[in-house]
Amino acid sequence: MSDLMLTAQDASGHVHLIIGSNSLASARCAKSLEFGALPKVVAPVEAEIHYALRNRIEEGKVGWIKKEFKEEDLQRWGRKEVDNVVDAVFVTNGGKNVLSIMHISDSVIKLRIPVNVTDAPDLCTFTLLSTHSDGPLQIGITTSGNGCKLASRIRREIASSLPPNFGSAVERLGTVRRRVWEEHSRFEDSNAENENDDSTAQTSTFNQLICESDHNVAKTRRMRWLSQICEYWPLRRLASITDADIDSILKSYVSINPSPALLDTPVLNSRSSPEPEIILAGSGPGSPSLLTLATHRAIQIASVILTDKLVPSAVLDLIPRRTPVHIARKFPGNAEAAQAELLSLGLEALEKGLTVLRLKQGDPYIYGRGGEEYMFFKERGFTPIILPGITSALSAPLFAAIPPTHRSVADQVLICTGTSRKGAAPTPPPYISTQTVVFLMALHRLSSLVESLIGTPSAYPTSKNSMSSENTVKNNLPPSHPPWPPSTPCAVLERASCPDQRVIRSTLEHVCAAVEEEGSRPPGLLVVGWSCEVLVKGGGQEARWVVEEGFAGLGSLDGELAAVDGRLGEMDWVGGLRGGMEGD
């Protein structure tokens, strides 16, 4: 069986014809009633009716057509508005007469009516999922006919991993989205996101650069912020969102300069420490197993935590519930204002004598504004403690089987930003065949970055060994800055070390098309160089790119690290964070 297209259908008022009267027919009727459909059972008078089904018939909830099924029933018992054609057919008495069941299925399919036949996936045009419902949130699991009990188990596991009453948060976020969209719709030139399709991933323009001077920024600020928190906030935080939080979002992002958030003063005062401390810490690439012991301890003792939106939920889940957390309200076009807000909040907490943890993705000094924040707090009398983190620039390639250095292939590594201050495009690095280049913060402007690397298409060498001064001259670039061959291997690495890690392997020639088609899964980075194909080859001539889903994990260490992580919170911490880390 090929992969099934999973859809959600509004069955309100639909007529479902259930052929059979056994326990499964009773279950099908119950499911139809649950979603507002009108089930009608086709079974002869002498048939044995399941007791629960009989109760529903007697209560008038289920219709009983007291006869054997005939083809004409398909176009007799449906709704008038669809010429009496039934909306779906469930055959529940399979196995008794295979030829009869096949004939029923063929008859139904010819009329293009959806049909489900028990224990006969080849005769079905649709299958029912094992579902979890929580208000507007619905989760469905199918094994495509390969084991309904397993589907039920998987559904329970997924549902139990969600925060309690998460459906209420979904409904609340939907309400605020509608309110914001109604307001934005008054602007004819509004560019607010209006995608209402659950099936689509984030587009490649999700984090597209927006200048703060743009006239439309103020109009779409709240909608973009709402999209960002849905993508980046941990589910536990989204589940606890309140009407007051929503009002704050609506009120804060009305103008170009949003009003700053306020810390919960009573809570903070109750957790003050003898001396104020500001800790700048890196959280690593994503997996909580890759946190340093010092950063893990800082998470446990902090009075308040100011975190980047890119820090994944698995790390944020380590934060004690009693600790106030502020997630940076950064999105394209608001980075500077959000950064100023975080600094203001940190200073406010320090002046109250608190321990402040500024938690960053990766390493605080690798494009994390760590140096700027160090100077900000030190100039105001608070010398930060710096805790390094494993930078994604070097660890993400490792998890994608890309060695940044490899003998005879790459003898140097360059880490670059794809976006300079205020969104300006940085100077592209020259092509060096033995160099691996890692671009951070580049995927939102990937097209222009690639264009700046490869220059005019007509003058490119086709391999790492064919670079010449003649090629350089033809490309109108100085000899000191040769262009990159379009055939240079590259890889887009997204959400490294997280369960939903994704790797897109391609070349500079095709990587833009790959990201455009596959969509965005931030945060991500771009690795360029011949080391990209040392351990894993790309798609070759036939495939322009290859997509690899999922994180292979840390092997047997995963269980060991989880156990250690559970013990860390119970350990008495010996020694201080400050020792040996004072900066100039």
Phi and psi in degrees as a GROMACS rama.xvg file:
@    title "Ramachandran Plot"
@    xaxis  label "Phi"
@    yaxis  label "Psi"
@TYPE xy
-74.2887  167.477  SER-2
-60.0596  141.267  ASP-3
-89.7235  145.04  LEU-4
-87.1626  115.026  MET-5
-88.2881  128.318  LEU-6
-133.335  161.559  THR-7
-113.254  126.819  ALA-8
-119.222  137.192  GLN-9
-82.4055  108.731  ASP-10
-99.8291  11.4653  ALA-11
-58.5693  123.626  SER-12
79.1573  -2.47592  GLY-13
-72.3625  151.252  HIS-14
-100.135  119.313  VAL-15
-106.757  123.565  HIS-16
-95.1359  118.661  LEU-17
-108.119  117.062  ILE-18
-96.7958  111.646  ILE-19
126.595  167.309  GLY-20
-140.398  19.4128  SER-21
-85.486  -169.729  ASN-22
-64.3982  -34.7469  SER-23
-67.8209  -38.2305  LEU-24
-60.7334  -38.8843  ALA-25
-62.8665  -42.1738  SER-26
-65.4867  -39.3602  ALA-27
-63.9554  -39.8808  ARG-28
-63.3593  -42.4684  CYS-29
-61.6273  -41.9675  ALA-30
-65.88  -41.2838  LYS-31
-62.066  -45.0645  SER-32
-63.1542  -36.5225  LEU-33
-57.6572  -34.0697  GLU-34
-107.575  21.4038  PHE-35
83.4629  10.2242  GLY-36
-85.2937  169.683  ALA-37
-114.168  97.5574  LEU-38
-78.4335  139.996  PRO-39
-130.319  121.781  LYS-40
-91.3839  132.634  VAL-41
-106.238  111.095  VAL-42
-159.605  141.061  ALA-43
-66.2557  162.764  PRO-44
-58.4303  -39.385  VAL-45
-79.2882  -1.52875  GLU-46
-68.4867  149.021  ALA-47
-80.1654  119.198  GLU-48
-98.0237  127.871  ILE-49
-57.6009  140.6  HIS-50
-59.9353  -40.4333  TYR-51
-68.2555  -36.0036  ALA-52
-67.8748  -40.0681  LEU-53
-62.7854  -40.1924  ARG-54
-59.7661  -42.9119  ASN-55
-67.7292  -34.8666  ARG-56
-65.3548  -44.1537  ILE-57
-66.9683  -29.5007  GLU-58
-81.0379  -4.34237  GLU-59
81.4135  8.82328  GLY-60
-81.451  -26.9437  LYS-61
-124.998  134.09  VAL-62
-84.5196  148.021  GLY-63
-123.287  114.662  TRP-64
-95.2778  104.687  ILE-65
-84.2354  77.715  LYS-66
-169.909  168.978  LYS-67
-73.4222  151.392  GLU-68
-67.7565  136.455  PHE-69
-127.932  153.981  LYS-70
-56.9709  -36.7861  GLU-71
-64.2935  -16.662  GLU-72
-63.0493  -27.6966  ASP-73
-64.6583  -27.2595  LEU-74
-117.61  24.6966  GLN-75
-121.561  -35.23  ARG-76
-104.198  8.27552  TRP-77
-84.4064  -168.596  GLY-78
-77.6378  147.014  ARG-79
-63.4205  -36.3693  LYS-80
-67.1895  -14.1523  GLU-81
-118.822  34.6243  VAL-82
56.9702  37.8269  ASP-83
66.4349  14.3714  ASN-84
-81.56  131.812  VAL-85
-68.5058  156.987  VAL-86
-90.4209  -25.4133  ASP-87
-161.095  154.212  ALA-88
-128.497  131.676  VAL-89
-116.411  119.974  PHE-90
-102.107  112.342  VAL-91
-108.922  -6.52289  THR-92
-104.961  42.4872  ASN-93
-66.7278  156.36  GLY-94
95.4894  -22.6737  GLY-95
-77.5515  -39.9096  LYS-96
-145.208  93.6819  ASN-97
-60.3334  -43.5651  VAL-98
-63.5713  -39.8318  LEU-99
-64.96  -43.1085  SER-100
-62.7414  -43.1643  ILE-101
-62.8459  -38.1329  MET-102
-65.9581  -41.2958  HIS-103
-61.913  -46.0081  ILE-104
-60.9446  -45.3884  SER-105
-60.4264  -42.5662  ASP-106
-63.6519  -41.4643  SER-107
-67.5483  -44.267  VAL-108
-64.5958  -37.0334  ILE-109
-60.1046  -30.9586  LYS-110
-88.6033  4.1782  LEU-111
61.0354  34.2703  ARG-112
-96.2705  131.497  ILE-113
-59.8999  136.658  PRO-114
-135.267  141.249  VAL-115
-127.469  124.682  ASN-116
-116.497  126.745  VAL-117
-59.7559  131.053  THR-118
57.2298  27.8457  ASP-119
-143.503  71.3737  ALA-120
-58.2939  -28.7585  PRO-121
-70.5829  -16.952  ASP-122
-99.1107  1.99079  LEU-123
-98.4301  147.348  CYS-124
-105.498  -8.12818  THR-125
-153.914  160.355  PHE-126
-131.786  151.495  THR-127
-86.8472  144.061  LEU-128
-97.1396  157.526  LEU-129
-81.5877  115.972  SER-130
-116.026  151.213  THR-131
-122.93  126.332  HIS-132
-120.078  133.059  SER-133
-144.384  86.1374  ASP-134
64.1644  -129.356  GLY-135
-74.9967  -11.6049  PRO-136
-85.5969  124.213  LEU-137
-131.852  133.024  GLN-138
-122.318  128.281  ILE-139
-122.848  138.87  GLY-140
-125.903  136.358  ILE-141
-135.976  145.852  THR-142
-105.543  15.7336  THR-143
55.461  42.6141  SER-144
82.8104  11.0221  GLY-145
-104.794  16.222  ASN-146
143.329  89.3769  GLY-147
-65.6362  -30.6088  CYS-148
-66.4266  -36.2633  LYS-149
-66.9407  -38.9522  LEU-150
-60.5628  -40.3637  ALA-151
-63.8462  -40.7196  SER-152
-63.1917  -45.7185  ARG-153
-62.394  -41.7603  ILE-154
-61.1697  -42.122  ARG-155
-64.1518  -40.3996  ARG-156
-63.1618  -44.5303  GLU-157
-66.2481  -45.7891  ILE-158
-62.2944  -38.2848  ALA-159
-70.9439  -20.2453  SER-160
-81.3015  -11.9677  SER-161
-82.9794  151.75  LEU-162
-62.6365  150.528  PRO-163
-59.223  143.196  PRO-164
55.061  38.5296  ASN-165
-67.2527  -24.9047  PHE-166
-60.0401  -33.9696  GLY-167
-64.569  -38.2446  SER-168
-66.2143  -40.0434  ALA-169
-59.9531  -44.3101  VAL-170
-64.9755  -39.5713  GLU-171
-66.0649  -42.0838  ARG-172
-67.0935  -35.5237  LEU-173
-64.2066  -36.4823  GLY-174
-64.3128  -45.882  THR-175
-67.9729  -34.6134  VAL-176
-62.8859  -42.5306  ARG-177
-65.0759  -40.1376  ARG-178
-62.605  -43.8359  ARG-179
-67.2739  -42.7879  VAL-180
-64.2066  -39.245  TRP-181
-60.9397  -37.6689  GLU-182
-71.0939  -41.3907  GLU-183
-66.645  -31.2914  HIS-184
-64.0548  -13.9983  SER-185
-73.9074  -17.166  ARG-186
-96.5767  117.959  PHE-187
-64.4399  -30.0189  GLU-188
-98.8938  16.992  ASP-189
-64.719  137.952  SER-190
-108.007  18.9279  ASN-191
-61.2881  147.195  ALA-192
-66.3286  130.021  GLU-193
-125.387  19.3228  ASN-194
-70.3998  125.752  GLU-195
-121.564  27.4637  ASN-196
-106.419  115.536  ASP-197
-66.8969  -18.7181  ASP-198
-81.1561  -15.8591  SER-199
-91.0552  143.331  THR-200
-81.6382  177.102  ALA-201
-63.1716  136.481  GLN-202
-72.6467  166.928  THR-203
-67.9989  -12.9699  SER-204
-100.684  11.5069  THR-205
-56.0731  -41.9576  PHE-206
-107.801  29.768  ASN-207
-59.4913  139.991  GLN-208
-64.7517  134.657  LEU-209
-130.636  125.833  ILE-210
-74.4756  138.264  CYS-211
-67.242  -19.4108  GLU-212
-80.9428  -6.29136  SER-213
-62.0885  131.307  ASP-214
-61.4663  -29.9226  HIS-215
-84.5659  -7.45329  ASN-216
-58.5281  -46.5513  VAL-217
-62.5918  -34.1581  ALA-218
-70.5271  -34.2321  LYS-219
-108.638  5.87562  THR-220
-57.1819  -47.1024  ARG-221
-69.6195  -37.9711  ARG-222
-65.9198  -39.6142  MET-223
-68.3141  -37.7826  ARG-224
-65.0926  -39.9508  TRP-225
-62.0624  -42.0799  LEU-226
-62.8714  -37.6844  SER-227
-69.0594  -41.6934  GLN-228
-69.7703  -31.8962  ILE-229
-65.8318  -31.1434  CYS-230
-82.4772  -39.0691  GLU-231
-105.807  -31.6101  TYR-232
-67.0372  142.528  TRP-233
-64.518  151.048  PRO-234
-60.0528  -34.4845  LEU-235
-61.4444  -38.9057  ARG-236
-71.3875  -39.9492  ARG-237
-64.1677  -36.1006  LEU-238
-65.7368  -26.8804  ALA-239
-95.1479  6.26091  SER-240
-63.7913  138.565  ILE-241
-116.204  170.713  THR-242
-60.8146  -34.0577  ASP-243
-65.0501  -38.5101  ALA-244
-61.5457  -42.5522  ASP-245
-65.1321  -43.6409  ILE-246
-60.43  -36.8814  ASP-247
-64.3882  -41.6028  SER-248
-62.854  -45.0845  ILE-249
-65.885  -36.471  LEU-250
-81.0184  -31.2872  LYS-251
-71.8841  -38.1842  SER-252
-107.202  57.3124  TYR-253
-96.9627  -33.774  VAL-254
-118.639  -179.315  SER-255
-62.6963  -35.4785  ILE-256
-107.714  94.9531  ASN-257
-66.1328  150.853  PRO-258
-70.1899  143.008  SER-259
-71.6004  152.285  PRO-260
-78.1752  155.899  ALA-261
-112.473  140.244  LEU-262
-77.2755  152.171  LEU-263
-75.2615  93.4696  ASP-264
-60.0526  -46.0937  THR-265
-58.3446  -41.826  PRO-266
-66.7258  -42.2307  VAL-267
-66.0813  -43.4722  LEU-268
-60.8442  -30.7766  ASN-269
-74.0253  -10.8837  SER-270
-122.807  28.0538  ARG-271
-69.2607  154.02  SER-272
-114.899  165.497  SER-273
-56.0646  -41.6526  PRO-274
-130.271  137.525  GLU-275
-68.3127  142.373  PRO-276
-138.274  141.333  GLU-277
-118.891  123.975  ILE-278
-115.996  123.172  ILE-279
-100.762  113.628  LEU-280
-129.04  144.825  ALA-281
-96.2851  137.923  GLY-282
-97.2802  2.72704  SER-283
83.2012  -172.394  GLY-284
-73.3637  -25.1803  PRO-285
165.29  -49.784  GLY-286
-69.7029  132.393  SER-287
-63.5263  -19.7861  PRO-288
-67.1137  -16.4257  SER-289
-100.659  9.90431  LEU-290
-69.8437  148.231  LEU-291
-77.2528  157.248  THR-292
-60.4901  -36.7415  LEU-293
-65.6239  -42.3387  ALA-294
-68.1625  -38.5644  THR-295
-60.1773  -42.6816  HIS-296
-66.8275  -38.8609  ARG-297
-60.8267  -36.8805  ALA-298
-62.0024  -37.6452  ILE-299
-74.6068  -32.0499  GLN-300
-100.26  -10.6019  ILE-301
-63.3492  143.869  ALA-302
-79.6733  -33.8879  SER-303
-149.445  145.932  VAL-304
-122.918  128.144  ILE-305
-110.494  114.45  LEU-306
-123.084  150.257  THR-307
-71.86  154.729  ASP-308
-69.4496  -20.3465  LYS-309
-79.021  -14.0704  LEU-310
-65.1487  120.736  VAL-311
-69.5859  160.17  PRO-312
-62.4909  -31.4805  SER-313
-61.737  -31.9951  ALA-314
-78.5181  -43.8632  VAL-315
-63.5396  -26.2093  LEU-316
-66.8276  -15.5015  ASP-317
-77.8037  -13.3972  LEU-318
-71.973  129.398  ILE-319
-57.2345  143.89  PRO-320
-62.8729  -24.6728  ARG-321
-77.3315  -13.2091  ARG-322
-86.6981  123.208  THR-323
-64.5406  137.298  PRO-324
-127.524  132.641  VAL-325
-119.094  120.433  HIS-326
-94.6631  129.301  ILE-327
-53.6067  132.226  ALA-328
-88.885  52.4229  ARG-329
-92.932  133.057  LYS-330
-152.702  165.973  PHE-331
-53.6484  124.115  PRO-332
98.0233  -4.2111  GLY-333
-132.166  11.8346  ASN-334
-62.0542  -44.0914  ALA-335
-67.1918  -43.4458  GLU-336
-64.6201  -40.3492  ALA-337
-67.6322  -37.0557  ALA-338
-65.3942  -43.2937  GLN-339
-62.4791  -35.8555  ALA-340
-64.5365  -43.5254  GLU-341
-62.6383  -43.0614  LEU-342
-62.6808  -39.8725  LEU-343
-65.0742  -42.4203  SER-344
-64.9222  -41.4455  LEU-345
-63.043  -42.686  GLY-346
-65.9122  -39.5858  LEU-347
-59.5175  -44.0886  GLU-348
-68.9722  -38.8436  ALA-349
-63.3594  -39.2588  LEU-350
-67.3856  -14.5457  GLU-351
-96.0142  5.97449  LYS-352
82.7585  25.1273  GLY-353
-98.6077  164.026  LEU-354
-95.2358  116.392  THR-355
-108.686  127.46  VAL-356
-107.172  118.913  LEU-357
-98.279  102.734  ARG-358
-97.2889  126.163  LEU-359
-122.415  154.432  LYS-360
-73.638  142.891  GLN-361
69.7022  -128.509  GLY-362
-114.024  136.598  ASP-363
-64.0248  -21.7522  PRO-364
-101.218  1.88016  TYR-365
-106.187  92.3683  ILE-366
52.8306  37.0741  TYR-367
-115.965  11.3029  GLY-368
60.2046  19.187  ARG-369
-60.6794  -41.1219  GLY-370
-63.5888  -40.0244  GLY-371
-64.2279  -43.0654  GLU-372
-69.5378  -35.4885  GLU-373
-58.4119  -48.0675  TYR-374
-65.5396  -39.1056  MET-375
-58.8639  -50.5743  PHE-376
-73.9987  -36.6454  PHE-377
-65.662  -38.8092  LYS-378
-63.2951  -19.3346  GLU-379
-105.409  14.9692  ARG-380
93.3494  9.75709  GLY-381
-124.174  105.578  PHE-382
-82.0863  117.455  THR-383
-69.9333  151.515  PRO-384
-92.8497  130.859  ILE-385
-108.454  123.383  ILE-386
-115.653  116.014  LEU-387
-68.4788  157.574  PRO-388
-130.026  160.919  GLY-389
-72.4868  115.358  ILE-390
-73.7752  139.749  THR-391
-66.8297  -21.3264  SER-392
-59.3346  -30.7606  ALA-393
-109.301  -29.1411  LEU-394
-83.5725  -35.6443  SER-395
-59.797  -44.6898  ALA-396
-58.076  -37.4264  PRO-397
-59.1437  -45.3257  LEU-398
-72.3454  -11.0742  PHE-399
-104.82  13.8965  ALA-400
60.4583  41.8188  ALA-401
-121.425  109.306  ILE-402
-81.5608  114.277  PRO-403
-57.3664  -30.2768  PRO-404
-121.71  144.039  THR-405
-158.941  129.429  HIS-406
-54.1907  134.798  ARG-407
72.4913  -1.32128  SER-408
-119.388  -54.9536  VAL-409
-139.573  119.771  ALA-410
-113.052  9.10204  ASP-411
-154.453  152.812  GLN-412
-127.704  134.951  VAL-413
-122.944  127.723  LEU-414
-105.358  121.741  ILE-415
-124.712  159.911  CYS-416
-97.1676  145.713  THR-417
-90.9537  -8.67608  GLY-418
-140.316  119.245  THR-419
-84.7251  -172.128  SER-420
-60.0684  139.171  ARG-421
57.2868  28.3888  LYS-422
82.6681  4.86083  GLY-423
-67.4884  150.353  ALA-424
-80.004  127.902  ALA-425
-75.4436  164.31  PRO-426
-69.4754  124.674  THR-427
-70.2112  145.851  PRO-428
-73.9182  149.86  PRO-429
-72.404  160.628  PRO-430
-76.7003  122.904  TYR-431
-129.021  118.043  ILE-432
-61.9121  -25.4683  SER-433
-100.121  20.8618  THR-434
-115.81  137.625  GLN-435
-102.86  127.65  THR-436
-113.734  129.318  VAL-437
-111.364  120.403  VAL-438
-103.168  119.291  PHE-439
-98.2297  153.153  LEU-440
53.0481  47.921  MET-441
-124.081  -17.7619  ALA-442
-69.1134  -24.6176  LEU-443
-73.1515  -15.8283  HIS-444
-131.487  41.5843  ARG-445
-61.2889  -41.6426  LEU-446
-59.9811  -49.0873  SER-447
-68.9157  -31.9688  SER-448
-64.8342  -48.6902  LEU-449
-61.9014  -40.8117  VAL-450
-61.0172  -39.3592  GLU-451
-69.3379  -26.4064  SER-452
-78.4865  -45.2445  LEU-453
-94.9452  -15.5299  ILE-454
62.6336  -141.694  GLY-455
-74.7859  124.337  THR-456
-61.4133  -24.9213  PRO-457
-74.7074  -11.5704  SER-458
-114.378  18.6557  ALA-459
-84.1127  141.452  TYR-460
-70.5209  158.746  PRO-461
-106.078  -0.426549  THR-462
-150.365  169.817  SER-463
-68.8527  -16.1511  LYS-464
-102.577  2.98193  ASN-465
-106.031  13.7582  SER-466
-71.4783  132.609  MET-467
-142.976  163.486  SER-468
-65.0017  -29.0683  SER-469
-63.908  -43.8872  GLU-470
-58.89  -42.2027  ASN-471
-63.6822  -42.7852  THR-472
-64.6417  -42.0925  VAL-473
-60.7906  -29.6004  LYS-474
-86.2275  4.34516  ASN-475
60.9092  30.3853  ASN-476
-116.14  149.119  LEU-477
-63.8684  152.433  PRO-478
-55.9841  -26.5946  PRO-479
-76.8801  -7.60168  SER-480
-134.982  69.1854  HIS-481
-70.6903  150.532  PRO-482
-76.2477  163.789  PRO-483
-88.8607  138.547  TRP-484
-64.6439  136.227  PRO-485
-59.1824  -23.0964  PRO-486
-82.1138  1.15898  SER-487
-60.573  126.756  THR-488
-64.5625  146.868  PRO-489
-151.663  168.771  CYS-490
-149.665  137.042  ALA-491
-96.6803  120.283  VAL-492
-112.256  119.99  LEU-493
-121.848  139.468  GLU-494
49.3893  50.9225  ARG-495
-58.3416  135.036  ALA-496
72.106  3.35504  SER-497
-93.5115  158.346  CYS-498
-57.3634  -31.0231  PRO-499
-98.0501  30.3691  ASP-500
-55.3448  143.944  GLN-501
-138.362  139.545  ARG-502
-123.682  126.715  VAL-503
-112.871  110.225  ILE-504
-95.6603  131.048  ARG-505
-158.804  -155.492  SER-506
-130.079  167.951  THR-507
-59.6211  -28.7802  LEU-508
-67.1602  -33.937  GLU-509
-116.557  -4.32536  HIS-510
-65.0331  -34.3072  VAL-511
-64.6847  -43.1883  CYS-512
-63.8426  -36.5729  ALA-513
-62.1756  -48.4652  ALA-514
-67.9899  -36.1362  VAL-515
-61.5993  -40.3216  GLU-516
-80.4606  -40.3982  GLU-517
-83.2719  -18.7869  GLU-518
86.0104  -177.73  GLY-519
-111.043  144.356  SER-520
-137.685  70.1231  ARG-521
-67.5085  155.476  PRO-522
-82.9733  157.054  PRO-523
-149.581  169.957  GLY-524
-145.222  168.77  LEU-525
-119.834  128.711  LEU-526
-111.462  129.831  VAL-527
-128.088  134.348  VAL-528
144.551  166.09  GLY-529
-72.1394  -12.6157  TRP-530
-68.5457  -16.6029  SER-531
-63.7743  -20.8553  CYS-532
-117.424  19.4584  GLU-533
-68.8016  -49.4972  VAL-534
-97.2472  -32.7964  LEU-535
-131.323  122.123  VAL-536
-78.2883  155.223  LYS-537
-76.6214  -160  GLY-538
-77.4054  -8.03376  GLY-539
75.923  -162.785  GLY-540
-71.7756  -29.8983  GLN-541
-72.9068  -43.2356  GLU-542
-107.812  130.393  ALA-543
-76.2126  -23.6338  ARG-544
-157.729  160.478  TRP-545
-128.392  135.671  VAL-546
-110.494  129.46  VAL-547
-119.581  123.297  GLU-548
-103.463  141.536  GLU-549
93.9294  154.911  GLY-550
-104.712  127.266  PHE-551
-68.747  -14.6355  ALA-552
86.2127  -172.694  GLY-553
-110.566  23.4694  LEU-554
65.5627  -140.983  GLY-555
-66.2386  -14.7614  SER-556
-69.4459  -25.0982  LEU-557
-54.8833  -50.5329  ASP-558
-65.5756  -40.4409  GLY-559
-64.1479  -42.8546  GLU-560
-67.3056  -35.2986  LEU-561
-63.5905  -40.0869  ALA-562
-66.6803  -42.7185  ALA-563
-61.8843  -42.0259  VAL-564
-60.4274  -37.6934  ASP-565
-68.0874  -30.8311  GLY-566
-80.4412  -25.4379  ARG-567
-59.5747  -37.8553  LEU-568
-67.0799  -18.2293  GLY-569
-98.3242  -9.21625  GLU-570
-78.4874  143.105  MET-571
-77.1246  128.899  ASP-572
-84.113  125.293  TRP-573
-102.927  126.499  VAL-574
92.4267  166.678  GLY-575
-109.075  159.729  GLY-576
-72.3618  -26.2534  LEU-577
-74.5002  -25.6492  ARG-578
-54.7251  121.969  GLY-579
73.7701  10.9299  GLY-580
-120.346  12.0747  MET-581
-66.4203  135.309  GLU-582
-96.7408  174.312  GLY-583
